[in-house]
Amino acid sequence: MGTNVILDILGSIVIFGILMLTLFRIVDSATANTYKGSGDLITQQNLASIVQVLEYDLRKIGYCADWEKIPAPNLSILLADSTKIKFLTDVDEDGNMDSLFYYLGPTSELTNTPNPRDRFLYRVTNNEAPVGVNLGVIQFQLTYFNSLGNQLDFPISVPGEVHSMEIELAVENVDAYNQEYSTAYWRQIRLAARNLRNR
């Protein structure tokens, strides 16, 4: 009788261990799914926020509320590079031309965040001090095309040749679960501001 009791106790311990291990795996899986789902949501919201401002600004290249101050289309873009663009626009719609400068900062500026790849995306109006927005941007890539649709090679020495552009933006969550970062990617193919077409 004593052997059966010991075998029953050992069998109960083994079954209890299997049940606890299963429970721990279920809890860990639920936690991972919660973090991943909320990370995906935050990443997509950050991407949508950036895209909304970026598209709005880039579509207004060469725009001014006072039509007499609108620059010639070939003078609207001041700088065109793979990770930066500077152009003329009327930011606050007061009838005065402003310069708007977008560029991507280095990863070394955000060493205090867990994500080693995130960077500041800067939006500078006129000659104001640069203020970066950290919403997990890891890629901001621009490709430019002339009026015939041909891709322009870098460095672009004559920004006035730019007729349209392709924008690629990638955002990762600034925090990770188990070293896995949620990523969202957006590409705008052949964005052309109306004032760049008026040639």
Backbone as a printed PyTorch tensor [residue, N CA C, xyz], in Angstrom:
tensor([[[  0.8110,  -1.1930,   0.0000],
         [  0.0000,   0.0000,   0.0000],
         [  0.8560,   1.2580,   0.0000]],

        [[  1.9890,   1.2340,   0.6480],
         [  2.8570,   2.4050,   0.7290],
         [  3.4400,   2.7940,  -0.6230]],

        [[  3.7150,   1.7740,  -1.4520],
         [  4.2750,   2.0500,  -2.7760],
         [  3.2520,   2.7450,  -3.6570]],

        [[  2.0090,   2.3530,  -3.5630],
         [  0.9680,   2.9900,  -4.3750],
         [  0.7720,   4.4570,  -3.9900]],

        [[  0.8800,   4.7400,  -2.7030],
         [  0.7250,   6.1310,  -2.2420],
         [  1.8600,   6.9870,  -2.7770]],

        [[  3.0650,   6.4450,  -2.7010],
         [  4.2260,   7.1950,  -3.2140],
         [  4.0970,   7.4050,  -4.7190]],

        [[  3.6670,   6.3720,  -5.4390],
         [  3.4740,   6.5180,  -6.8920],
         [  2.3630,   7.5240,  -7.1960]],

        [[  1.2990,   7.5090,  -6.3960],
         [  0.2200,   8.4910,  -6.5750],
         [  0.7260,   9.9150,  -6.3400]],

        [[  1.5240,  10.0830,  -5.2990],
         [  2.0690,  11.4160,  -4.9880],
         [  3.0040,  11.8590,  -6.1040]],

        [[  3.8840,  10.9820,  -6.5700],
         [  4.8060,  11.3380,  -7.6650],
         [  4.0420,  11.6440,  -8.9480]],

        [[  3.0180,  10.8510,  -9.2370],
         [  2.1880,  11.1050, -10.4130],
         [  1.4670,  12.4390, -10.3060]],

        [[  0.9770,  12.7610,  -9.1180],
         [  0.3020,  14.0530,  -8.8960],
         [  1.2730,  15.2130,  -9.0810]],

        [[  2.5010,  15.0460,  -8.5930],
         [  3.5200,  16.1060,  -8.7330],
         [  3.8540,  16.3130, -10.2120]],

        [[  3.9960,  15.2240, -10.9540],
         [  4.3080,  15.3370, -12.3900],
         [  3.1520,  16.0170, -13.1290]],

        [[  1.9360,  15.6030, -12.8590],
         [  0.7770,  16.2070, -13.5290],
         [  0.6500,  17.6810, -13.1390]],

        [[  0.8580,  17.9800, -11.8400],
         [  0.8110,  19.3660, -11.3690],
         [  1.8880,  20.2080, -12.0790]],

        [[  3.0840,  19.6340, -12.2220],
         [  4.1770,  20.3470, -12.9100],
         [  3.8290,  20.6310, -14.3650]],

        [[  3.2370,  19.6450, -15.0390],
         [  2.8370,  19.8320, -16.4400],
         [  1.7600,  20.9140, -16.5470]],

        [[  0.7980,  20.8810, -15.6280],
         [ -0.2630,  21.9030, -15.6310],
         [  0.3060,  23.2980, -15.3660]],

        [[  1.2380,  23.4100, -14.4230],
         [  1.8470,  24.7170, -14.1120],
         [  2.6670,  25.2250, -15.3010]],

        [[  3.4130,  24.3130, -15.9310],
         [  4.2030,  24.7110, -17.0990],
         [  3.2880,  25.1890, -18.2240]],

        [[  2.1910,  24.4910, -18.4360],
         [  1.2090,  24.8970, -19.4520],
         [  0.6200,  26.2590, -19.1070]],

        [[  0.2870,  26.4640, -17.8430],
         [ -0.2720,  27.7390, -17.3970],
         [  0.7200,  28.8760, -17.6020]],

        [[  1.9930,  28.6480, -17.2580],
         [  3.0140,  29.6780, -17.4590],
         [  3.1670,  30.0260, -18.9350]],

        [[  3.1210,  29.0190, -19.7840],
         [  3.2350,  29.2780, -21.2290],
         [  2.0340,  30.0690, -21.7510]],

        [[  0.8560,  29.7500, -21.2530],
         [ -0.3480,  30.4880, -21.6740],
         [ -0.2590,  31.9450, -21.2340]],

        [[  0.1660,  32.1670, -19.9870],
         [  0.3030,  33.5390, -19.4730],
         [  1.3680,  34.2910, -20.2590]],

        [[  2.4940,  33.6510, -20.5310],
         [  3.5640,  34.2970, -21.2960],
         [  3.1120,  34.6240, -22.7100]],

        [[  2.3790,  33.6980, -23.3180],
         [  1.8650,  33.9320, -24.6630],
         [  0.8510,  35.0810, -24.6810]],

        [[ -0.0120,  35.1200, -23.6790],
         [ -0.9940,  36.2120, -23.5880],
         [ -0.3020,  37.5500, -23.3760]],

        [[  0.7240,  37.5690, -22.5340],
         [  1.4860,  38.8010, -22.3000],
         [  2.1830,  39.2570, -23.5770]],

        [[  2.8140,  38.3160, -24.2830],
         [  3.4950,  38.6560, -25.5410],
         [  2.5000,  39.2000, -26.5610]],

        [[  1.3270,  38.5680, -26.6740],
         [  0.3160,  39.0460, -27.6230],
         [ -0.2010,  40.4260, -27.2520]],

        [[ -0.3610,  40.6870, -25.9600],
         [ -0.8080,  42.0030, -25.5080],
         [  0.2230,  43.0710, -25.8580]],

        [[  1.4990,  42.8100, -25.5320],
         [  2.5550,  43.7710, -25.8440],
         [  2.6980,  43.9630, -27.3510]],

        [[  2.6380,  42.8780, -28.0930],
         [  2.7760,  42.9770, -29.5510],
         [  1.6100,  43.7420, -30.1580]],

        [[  0.3940,  43.4570, -29.6990],
         [ -0.7760,  44.1640, -30.2190],
         [ -0.7480,  45.6440, -29.8990]],

        [[ -0.4080,  45.9750, -28.6580],
         [ -0.3500,  47.4010, -28.3040],
         [  0.8330,  48.0790, -28.9870]],

        [[  1.9420,  47.3430, -29.1570],
         [  3.0970,  47.8990, -29.8750],
         [  2.7690,  48.1770, -31.3350]],

        [[  2.0470,  47.2560, -31.9700],
         [  1.6240,  47.4650, -33.3560],
         [  0.7110,  48.6780, -33.4720]],

        [[ -0.2160,  48.7970, -32.5390],
         [ -1.1500,  49.9260, -32.5570],
         [ -0.4220,  51.2510, -32.3850]],

        [[  0.4810,  51.3210, -31.4230],
         [  1.2440,  52.5610, -31.1820],
         [  2.0860,  52.9070, -32.3990]],

        [[  2.7330,  51.9010, -32.9820],
         [  3.5750,  52.1310, -34.1620],
         [  2.7520,  52.6590, -35.3270]],

        [[  1.5950,  52.0750, -35.5780],
         [  0.7470,  52.5330, -36.6830],
         [  0.1850,  53.9220, -36.4170]],

        [[ -0.1460,  54.2400, -35.1660],
         [ -0.6140,  55.5840, -34.8390],
         [  0.4940,  56.6070, -35.0340]],

        [[  1.7240,  56.2650, -34.6210],
         [  2.8560,  57.1670, -34.8300],
         [  3.1030,  57.4060, -36.3170]],

        [[  3.0490,  56.3320, -37.1000],
         [  3.2460,  56.4550, -38.5400],
         [  2.1690,  57.3380, -39.1680]],

        [[  0.9190,  57.1240, -38.7750],
         [ -0.1810,  57.9230, -39.3260],
         [ -0.0230,  59.4010, -38.9750]],

        [[  0.4370,  59.6970, -37.7690],
         [  0.6470,  61.0960, -37.3600],
         [  1.7150,  61.7700, -38.2100]],

        [[  2.8210,  61.0650, -38.4090],
         [  3.9140,  61.6300, -39.2040],
         [  3.4890,  61.8030, -40.6550]],

        [[  2.8470,  60.7930, -41.2260],
         [  2.4430,  60.8320, -42.6320],
         [  1.4650,  61.9750, -42.8820]],

        [[  0.5420,  62.1880, -41.9710],
         [ -0.4440,  63.2520, -42.1470],
         [  0.2280,  64.6160, -42.2890]],

        [[  1.1800,  64.9090, -41.4150],
         [  1.8850,  66.1960, -41.4710],
         [  2.7950,  66.2510, -42.6950]],

        [[  3.5150,  65.1720, -42.9500],
         [  4.4640,  65.1330, -44.0620],
         [  3.7750,  65.3110, -45.4050]],

        [[  2.7080,  64.5720, -45.6530],
         [  1.9790,  64.7050, -46.9180],
         [  1.4050,  66.1060, -47.0800]],

        [[  0.8340,  66.6370, -46.0140],
         [  0.2390,  67.9740, -46.0690],
         [  1.2920,  69.0180, -46.4550]],

        [[  2.4650,  68.9400, -45.8150],
         [  3.5220,  69.9160, -46.1040],
         [  4.0810,  69.7540, -47.5120]],

        [[  4.3540,  68.5200, -47.9130],
         [  4.9800,  68.3000, -49.2220],
         [  4.0430,  68.6280, -50.3830]],

        [[  2.7640,  68.4870, -50.1840],
         [  1.8200,  68.8590, -51.2440],
         [  1.7240,  70.3750, -51.4040]],

        [[  2.2060,  71.1070, -50.4190],
         [  2.1500,  72.5720, -50.4690],
         [  3.4790,  73.1940, -50.9160]],

        [[  4.3640,  72.4150, -51.5070],
         [  5.6170,  72.9770, -52.0110],
         [  5.2830,  74.0650, -53.0270]],

        [[  5.8470,  75.2470, -52.8290],
         [  5.6270,  76.3610, -53.7540],
         [  4.3100,  77.0860, -53.5640]],

        [[  3.5500,  76.7430, -52.5310],
         [  2.2440,  77.3810, -52.2900],
         [  2.4180,  78.6500, -51.4460]],

        [[  1.6030,  79.6560, -51.7330],
         [  1.5290,  80.8550, -50.9040],
         [  0.1000,  81.3940, -50.9680]],

        [[ -0.4130,  81.8410, -49.8130],
         [ -1.7740,  82.3810, -49.7580],
         [ -1.8920,  83.6280, -50.6300]],

        [[ -0.8100,  84.3890, -50.7460],
         [ -0.7730,  85.5480, -51.6380],
         [ -0.2110,  85.0730, -52.9810]],

        [[ -1.0660,  84.9290, -53.9650],
         [ -0.6560,  84.3290, -55.2410],
         [  0.4510,  85.1130, -55.9380]],

        [[  0.6040,  86.3890, -55.6220],
         [  1.6640,  87.1840, -56.2640],
         [  3.0520,  86.8240, -55.7290]],

        [[  3.1090,  86.1520, -54.6020],
         [  4.3980,  85.7800, -54.0090],
         [  4.7800,  84.3300, -54.2910]],

        [[  3.9580,  83.6150, -55.0370],
         [  4.2800,  82.2230, -55.3580],
         [  5.5410,  82.1940, -56.2250]],

        [[  6.5550,  81.4300, -55.8130],
         [  7.7930,  81.3900, -56.6010],
         [  7.6080,  80.5760, -57.8780]],

        [[  8.5070,  80.7790, -58.7900],
         [  8.5150,  79.9540, -60.0010],
         [  8.7160,  78.5020, -59.5750]],

        [[  8.0490,  77.5570, -60.2370],
         [  8.1440,  76.1500, -59.8180],
         [  9.5720,  75.6240, -59.7170]],

        [[ 10.4600,  76.0900, -60.5780],
         [ 11.8350,  75.5960, -60.5300],
         [ 12.6430,  76.2100, -59.3840]],

        [[ 12.0500,  77.1700, -58.6440],
         [ 12.7290,  77.7780, -57.4980],
         [ 12.1020,  77.3470, -56.1670]],

        [[ 11.1000,  76.5070, -56.2090],
         [ 10.3730,  76.1180, -54.9920],
         [ 11.1660,  75.1830, -54.0880]],

        [[ 11.9510,  74.2900, -54.6710],
         [ 12.7500,  73.3550, -53.8790],
         [ 14.1660,  73.9080, -53.7810]],

        [[ 14.6250,  74.0820, -52.5400],
         [ 15.9450,  74.6590, -52.3040],
         [ 17.0230,  73.5910, -52.1430]],

        [[ 16.6470,  72.4340, -51.5930],
         [ 17.5970,  71.3460, -51.3660],
         [ 16.8690,  70.0270, -51.5170]],

        [[ 17.4530,  69.1180, -52.2690],
         [ 16.8570,  67.7920, -52.4690],
         [ 17.9420,  66.7420, -52.2990]],

        [[ 17.8090,  65.9560, -51.2290],
         [ 18.7770,  64.9010, -50.9520],
         [ 18.0110,  63.6380, -50.5550]],

        [[ 18.7170,  62.5420, -50.3660],
         [ 18.0480,  61.2700, -50.1000],
         [ 17.3440,  61.2240, -48.7480]],

        [[ 17.8310,  61.9740, -47.7610],
         [ 17.2020,  61.9600, -46.4420],
         [ 16.8290,  63.3680, -45.9670]],

        [[ 16.8260,  64.3250, -46.8720],
         [ 16.4510,  65.6900, -46.4900],
         [ 15.8870,  66.4520, -47.6720]],

        [[ 15.0080,  67.3830, -47.3470],
         [ 14.4230,  68.2440, -48.3710],
         [ 14.1080,  69.5980, -47.7410]],

        [[ 14.4230,  70.6580, -48.4810],
         [ 14.1220,  72.0160, -48.0370],
         [ 13.3920,  72.7120, -49.1770]],

        [[ 12.2810,  73.3500, -48.8530],
         [ 11.4750,  73.9640, -49.9050],
         [ 10.7560,  75.1940, -49.3800]],

        [[ 10.2120,  75.9740, -50.3340],
         [  9.4510,  77.1690, -49.9990],
         [  7.9640,  76.8510, -49.9580]],

        [[  7.2970,  77.3930, -48.9470],
         [  5.8570,  77.2240, -48.8030],
         [  5.3520,  78.2790, -47.8240]],

        [[  4.0740,  78.4260, -47.7560],
         [  3.4590,  79.3510, -46.8030],
         [  2.9210,  78.5100, -45.6480]],

        [[  3.7390,  78.3000, -44.6150],
         [  3.4180,  77.3740, -43.5300],
         [  2.1480,  77.7790, -42.7930]],

        [[  2.0680,  79.0420, -42.3840],
         [  0.9230,  79.4830, -41.5790],
         [ -0.1250,  80.2380, -42.3890]],

        [[ -0.0110,  80.1820, -43.7110],
         [ -0.9710,  80.7990, -44.6330],
         [ -1.2320,  82.2740, -44.3230]],

        [[ -0.1300,  83.0050, -44.0690],
         [ -0.2420,  84.4320, -43.8020],
         [  0.1390,  85.2850, -45.0110]],

        [[  0.3960,  84.6450, -46.1360],
         [  0.7460,  85.3730, -47.3490],
         [  2.2340,  85.6250, -47.4910]],

        [[  3.0490,  85.0770, -46.5910],
         [  4.5040,  85.2310, -46.6650],
         [  5.1510,  83.8720, -46.8840]],

        [[  6.1510,  83.8400, -47.7600],
         [  6.8410,  82.5880, -48.0510],
         [  7.7490,  82.2100, -46.8820]],

        [[  7.7050,  80.9350, -46.5330],
         [  8.5710,  80.3710, -45.4980],
         [  9.3860,  79.2510, -46.1170]],

        [[ 10.4810,  78.9180, -45.4550],
         [ 11.2110,  77.7200, -45.8720],
         [ 10.9120,  76.6240, -44.8610]],

        [[ 10.7600,  75.4240, -45.3600],
         [ 10.4870,  74.2630, -44.5170],
         [ 11.5410,  73.2150, -44.8330]],

        [[ 12.1550,  72.6860, -43.7880],
         [ 13.2770,  71.7770, -43.9470],
         [ 12.9960,  70.4970, -43.1590]],

        [[ 12.9640,  69.3650, -43.8600],
         [ 12.8180,  68.0500, -43.2260],
         [ 14.1440,  67.3090, -43.3590]],

        [[ 14.6030,  66.7300, -42.2650],
         [ 15.7840,  65.8720, -42.3560],
         [ 15.7970,  64.8690, -41.2160]],

        [[ 16.5360,  63.7950, -41.4190],
         [ 16.6240,  62.7010, -40.4710],
         [ 17.9150,  62.8210, -39.6780]],

        [[ 17.7990,  62.7930, -38.3510],
         [ 18.9740,  62.8830, -37.4930],
         [ 19.6820,  61.5410, -37.3650]],

        [[ 20.8550,  61.5450, -36.7590],
         [ 21.6040,  60.2900, -36.5840],
         [ 21.0670,  59.4650, -35.4030]],

        [[ 21.3700,  58.1780, -35.3990],
         [ 20.9280,  57.3030, -34.3110],
         [ 21.6140,  57.6500, -32.9930]],

        [[ 22.7500,  58.3110, -33.0470],
         [ 23.4990,  58.6470, -31.8270],
         [ 22.7700,  59.6650, -30.9500]],

        [[ 21.7790,  60.3690, -31.5030],
         [ 21.0430,  61.3520, -30.7120],
         [ 20.0520,  60.7060, -29.7430]],

        [[ 19.6640,  59.4730, -29.9980],
         [ 18.6600,  58.8080, -29.1730],
         [ 19.2270,  57.5630, -28.4950]],

        [[ 20.3120,  57.7500, -27.7800],
         [ 20.9120,  56.6160, -27.0790],
         [ 20.1450,  56.2610, -25.8060]],

        [[ 19.2420,  57.1430, -25.3640],
         [ 18.4950,  56.8810, -24.1320],
         [ 17.2320,  56.0440, -24.3590]],

        [[ 16.9070,  55.7150, -25.6160],
         [ 15.7370,  54.8760, -25.8800],
         [ 16.1880,  53.4250, -26.0640]],

        [[ 15.3220,  52.4720, -25.7520],
         [ 15.7080,  51.0590, -25.9100],
         [ 15.9750,  50.6510, -27.3540]],

        [[ 15.3060,  51.2990, -28.3130],
         [ 15.4710,  50.9350, -29.7170],
         [ 16.7710,  51.5470, -30.2520]],

        [[ 17.7160,  50.7340, -30.7260],
         [ 18.9880,  51.2800, -31.2120],
         [ 18.8910,  51.9290, -32.6000]],

        [[ 17.7540,  51.7620, -33.2970],
         [ 17.6370,  52.2640, -34.6670],
         [ 16.7870,  53.5270, -34.7980]],

        [[ 16.0560,  53.9300, -33.7630],
         [ 15.1630,  55.0800, -33.9140],
         [ 15.9500,  56.3900, -33.9600]],

        [[ 15.3540,  57.3820, -34.6240],
         [ 16.0110,  58.6740, -34.8570],
         [ 14.9970,  59.7980, -34.7290]],

        [[ 15.5220,  60.9910, -34.6250],
         [ 14.6640,  62.1720, -34.6960],
         [ 14.3670,  62.4740, -36.1640]],

        [[ 13.1240,  62.8270, -36.4630],
         [ 12.7730,  63.3990, -37.7570],
         [ 12.5440,  64.8780, -37.4880]],

        [[ 13.3650,  65.7100, -38.0960],
         [ 13.3110,  67.1480, -37.8460],
         [ 12.4260,  67.8390, -38.8690]],

        [[ 11.6690,  68.8220, -38.3920],
         [ 10.8650,  69.7110, -39.2390],
         [ 11.1940,  71.1220, -38.7900]],

        [[ 11.9240,  71.8520, -39.6220],
         [ 12.4150,  73.1760, -39.2540],
         [ 11.7580,  74.2190, -40.1460]],

        [[ 11.0970,  75.1910, -39.5270],
         [ 10.4730,  76.2900, -40.2570],
         [ 11.4080,  77.4910, -40.2190]],

        [[ 11.7130,  78.0500, -41.4020],
         [ 12.6110,  79.1920, -41.5520],
         [ 13.9370,  78.9110, -40.8550]],

        [[ 14.3840,  79.8120, -40.0000],
         [ 15.6770,  79.6190, -39.3380],
         [ 15.5100,  79.2980, -37.8550]],

        [[ 14.3850,  78.7130, -37.4920],
         [ 14.1530,  78.3400, -36.1010],
         [ 15.0950,  77.2190, -35.6930]],

        [[ 15.2510,  77.0590, -34.3930],
         [ 16.0940,  75.9700, -33.8910],
         [ 15.4400,  74.6320, -34.2280]],

        [[ 16.2150,  73.6650, -34.6830],
         [ 15.6440,  72.3490, -35.0260],
         [ 15.0300,  71.6750, -33.8000]],

        [[ 13.8430,  71.1740, -33.9770],
         [ 13.1690,  70.4110, -32.9330],
         [ 12.8030,  69.0590, -33.5390]],

        [[ 13.3360,  68.0100, -32.9570],
         [ 13.0830,  66.6840, -33.4980],
         [ 11.8840,  66.0230, -32.8600]],

        [[ 11.2140,  65.2060, -33.6440],
         [ 10.0890,  64.4180, -33.1620],
         [ 10.5230,  62.9610, -33.1370]],

        [[ 10.4280,  62.3380, -31.9660],
         [ 10.7830,  60.9270, -31.8740],
         [  9.5200,  60.0940, -31.7450]],

        [[  9.0810,  59.5750, -32.8550],
         [  7.9580,  58.6510, -32.8620],
         [  8.4070,  57.3000, -33.4150]],

        [[  9.6890,  57.0140, -33.2480],
         [ 10.2220,  55.7270, -33.6740],
         [ 10.6420,  55.6560, -35.1270]],

        [[ 10.9200,  56.7860, -35.7560],
         [ 11.3190,  56.7810, -37.1680],
         [ 12.6730,  56.0910, -37.3070]],

        [[ 12.7480,  55.1290, -38.2020],
         [ 14.0250,  54.4620, -38.4770],
         [ 14.4770,  54.6830, -39.9180]],

        [[ 13.5430,  55.1210, -40.7870],
         [ 13.9070,  55.3610, -42.1880],
         [ 13.0680,  56.5100, -42.7360]],

        [[ 13.7390,  57.4420, -43.4020],
         [ 13.0910,  58.5160, -44.1360],
         [ 13.8960,  58.6680, -45.4120]],

        [[ 13.3650,  58.1550, -46.5060],
         [ 14.1000,  58.0810, -47.7720],
         [ 13.3180,  58.7930, -48.8690]],

        [[ 13.9960,  59.6510, -49.6140],
         [ 13.3710,  60.3900, -50.7050],
         [ 14.0480,  60.0340, -52.0280]],

        [[ 13.2330,  59.8600, -53.0520],
         [ 13.7140,  59.6310, -54.4120],
         [ 13.0140,  60.6590, -55.2880]],

        [[ 13.7460,  61.2890, -56.1940],
         [ 13.1990,  62.3910, -56.9820],
         [ 13.1560,  62.0280, -58.4700]],

        [[ 12.1670,  62.6270, -59.1560],
         [ 11.9720,  62.3670, -60.5820],
         [ 11.7930,  63.6930, -61.3190]],

        [[ 12.2460,  63.7320, -62.5620],
         [ 12.0670,  64.9390, -63.3680],
         [ 10.7100,  64.9110, -64.0630]],

        [[ 10.4430,  65.8940, -64.9090],
         [  9.1230,  66.0030, -65.5480],
         [  8.8460,  64.8730, -66.5410]],

        [[  9.8790,  64.1680, -66.9780],
         [  9.6960,  63.0300, -67.8900],
         [  9.5090,  61.7140, -67.1240]],

        [[  9.5900,  61.7730, -65.7870],
         [  9.4330,  60.5810, -64.9700],
         [ 10.7150,  59.8240, -64.7340]],

        [[ 11.8440,  60.3900, -65.1700],
         [ 13.1340,  59.7340, -64.9670],
         [ 13.6740,  60.0560, -63.5850]],

        [[ 14.2560,  59.0520, -62.9390],
         [ 14.8170,  59.2510, -61.6080],
         [ 16.0640,  60.1140, -61.6910]],

        [[ 16.1620,  61.0760, -60.7640],
         [ 17.3340,  61.9510, -60.7030],
         [ 18.3880,  61.3160, -59.8050]],

        [[ 19.6420,  61.3840, -60.2490],
         [ 20.7460,  60.8080, -59.4820],
         [ 21.2570,  61.8090, -58.4530]],

        [[ 21.7690,  61.2690, -57.3300],
         [ 22.3580,  62.1030, -56.2940],
         [ 23.8260,  62.3140, -56.5880]],

        [[ 24.3820,  63.4420, -56.2440],
         [ 23.7430,  64.6160, -55.6430],
         [ 22.9590,  65.4040, -56.6960]],

        [[ 21.8370,  65.9540, -56.2800],
         [ 21.0150,  66.7570, -57.1890],
         [ 21.5090,  68.1940, -57.1140]],

        [[ 22.1930,  68.6030, -58.1560],
         [ 22.7890,  69.9410, -58.1570],
         [ 21.7870,  71.0130, -58.5720]],

        [[ 20.7380,  70.6280, -59.3060],
         [ 19.7130,  71.5800, -59.7380],
         [ 18.3670,  71.0990, -59.1740]],

        [[ 18.0020,  71.5300, -57.9590],
         [ 16.7440,  71.0790, -57.3570],
         [ 15.5110,  71.4710, -58.1710]],

        [[ 15.6510,  72.4570, -59.0470],
         [ 14.5400,  72.8820, -59.8780],
         [ 14.0840,  71.8350, -60.8770]],

        [[ 14.8910,  70.8050, -61.1040],
         [ 14.5080,  69.7200, -62.0130],
         [ 13.4880,  68.7700, -61.3850]],

        [[ 13.3410,  68.8270, -60.0470],
         [ 12.4370,  67.9050, -59.3580],
         [ 10.9980,  68.2310, -59.7360]],

        [[ 10.3040,  67.2200, -60.2190],
         [  8.8990,  67.3760, -60.6050],
         [  7.9840,  66.5560, -59.6960]],

        [[  8.4810,  65.4090, -59.2540],
         [  7.7240,  64.5570, -58.3320],
         [  8.7220,  63.7820, -57.4840]],

        [[  8.2080,  63.1200, -56.4490],
         [  9.1000,  62.3840, -55.5600],
         [  8.4170,  61.1480, -54.9980]],

        [[  9.2450,  60.2390, -54.5400],
         [  8.7650,  59.0490, -53.8440],
         [  9.2860,  59.1370, -52.4170]],

        [[  8.4130,  58.8620, -51.4580],
         [  8.7830,  58.9640, -50.0540],
         [  8.6150,  57.6010, -49.4090]],

        [[  9.6320,  57.1840, -48.6740],
         [  9.5540,  55.9510, -47.8980],
         [  9.7950,  56.2950, -46.4370]],

        [[  8.9220,  55.7840, -45.5960],
         [  9.0090,  56.0670, -44.1660],
         [  8.7780,  54.7720, -43.4020]],

        [[  9.6680,  54.4680, -42.4830],
         [  9.5090,  53.2840, -41.6360],
         [  9.5870,  53.7130, -40.1820]],

        [[  8.6990,  53.1500, -39.3820],
         [  8.6100,  53.4820, -37.9630],
         [  8.6200,  52.1870, -37.1670]],

        [[  9.3870,  52.1800, -36.0870],
         [  9.3890,  51.0560, -35.1590],
         [  8.9500,  51.5440, -33.7940]],

        [[  8.4230,  50.6330, -33.0180],
         [  8.0640,  50.9620, -31.6480],
         [  9.3470,  51.3150, -30.8970]],

        [[  9.3020,  52.3310, -30.0390],
         [ 10.5120,  52.7310, -29.3150],
         [ 10.8510,  51.7460, -28.2010]],

        [[  9.8910,  50.9230, -27.8140],
         [ 10.0960,  49.9050, -26.7960],
         [  9.8450,  48.5330, -27.4070]],

        [[ 10.4510,  47.5100, -26.8470],
         [ 10.2950,  46.1730, -27.4130],
         [  9.8620,  45.1880, -26.3420]],

        [[  9.2940,  44.0970, -26.7970],
         [  9.0310,  42.9680, -25.9120],
         [  9.9040,  41.8200, -26.3950]],

        [[ 10.7690,  41.3580, -25.5210],
         [ 11.6650,  40.2560, -25.8640],
         [ 12.5290,  40.5950, -27.0770]],

        [[ 13.0030,  41.8410, -27.1290],
         [ 13.8700,  42.3480, -28.2050],
         [ 13.2160,  42.3220, -29.5820]],

        [[ 11.8940,  42.3200, -29.6530],
         [ 11.1760,  42.3690, -30.9280],
         [ 10.4310,  43.6910, -31.0110]],

        [[ 10.7170,  44.4620, -32.0640],
         [ 10.1120,  45.7680, -32.2590],
         [  9.0270,  45.6890, -33.3360]],

        [[  7.8920,  46.2980, -33.0580],
         [  6.8220,  46.3870, -34.0630],
         [  7.2410,  47.3880, -35.1220]],

        [[  7.0060,  47.0720, -36.3870],
         [  7.4140,  47.9420, -37.4850],
         [  6.2150,  48.2500, -38.3830]],

        [[  6.1520,  49.4990, -38.8440],
         [  5.1430,  49.9130, -39.8280],
         [  5.8740,  50.6720, -40.9340]],

        [[  5.4580,  50.4500, -42.1640],
         [  6.1330,  51.0150, -43.3320],
         [  5.1150,  51.7200, -44.2190]],

        [[  5.5130,  52.8650, -44.7700],
         [  4.6390,  53.6260, -45.6500],
         [  5.4550,  54.1320, -46.8390]],

        [[  4.8460,  54.0710, -48.0180],
         [  5.5000,  54.5880, -49.2180],
         [  4.4830,  55.3820, -50.0250]],

        [[  4.8700,  56.5830, -50.3910],
         [  4.0590,  57.4220, -51.2760],
         [  4.7890,  57.4590, -52.6130]],

        [[  4.1530,  56.9100, -53.6280],
         [  4.7890,  56.8540, -54.9470],
         [  4.3450,  58.0450, -55.7790]],

        [[  5.3200,  58.7510, -56.3000],
         [  5.1100,  59.8760, -57.2180],
         [  4.2220,  60.9690, -56.6350]],

        [[  4.5600,  61.4380, -55.4590],
         [  3.8800,  62.5940, -54.8990],
         [  4.3400,  63.8270, -55.6530]],

        [[  3.4040,  64.6100, -56.1190],
         [  3.7590,  65.8320, -56.8450],
         [  2.8960,  66.9770, -56.3150]],

        [[  3.5470,  68.0230, -55.8600],
         [  2.8220,  69.2120, -55.4260],
         [  2.2550,  69.8970, -56.6630]],

        [[  1.0660,  70.4850, -56.5350],
         [  0.4270,  71.1220, -57.6940],
         [  1.2920,  72.2270, -58.2900]],

        [[  1.9640,  72.9800, -57.4280],
         [  2.7670,  74.0910, -57.9350],
         [  4.0270,  73.6360, -58.6490]],

        [[  4.4630,  72.3840, -58.4360],
         [  5.6090,  71.8870, -59.1940],
         [  5.1940,  71.5080, -60.6150]],

        [[  3.9200,  71.2580, -60.8360],
         [  3.4420,  70.8880, -62.1710],
         [  3.2290,  72.1060, -63.0640]],

        [[  3.1080,  73.2670, -62.4850],
         [  2.8200,  74.4860, -63.2600],
         [  4.1000,  75.0160, -63.8850]],

        [[  4.5440,  74.3740, -64.9210],
         [  5.7950,  74.8000, -65.5650],
         [  5.4960,  75.3100, -66.9690]]])
